[in-house]
């Protein structure tokens, strides 16, 4: 399950060993698409194994 907009991505990561690598890749992608530095990107756990990566307000 993946939901995307220009400034956010919500995804479900089932493999716990892939969480860090996957979130790092998504942070880089959202940062590039939003033309924002990585420290302006937020990662939140929005449910079991579900993460939202978005541009901070």
GIMOFEN-V737024 format. One record per run of one state. SS is the DSSP state (alpha for helix, beta for strand, coil for the rest). FROM is the first residue (numbers start at 0). TO is the last residue. If there is no record, write none. Layout:
BEGIN
((SS & FROM & TO) (SS & FROM & TO))
END
This chain:
BEGIN
((coil & 0 & 0) (beta & 1 & 3) (coil & 4 & 6) (beta & 7 & 11) (coil & 12 & 14) (alpha & 15 & 33) (coil & 34 & 36) (alpha & 37 & 39) (beta & 40 & 46) (coil & 47 & 48) (beta & 49 & 54) (coil & 55 & 56))
END
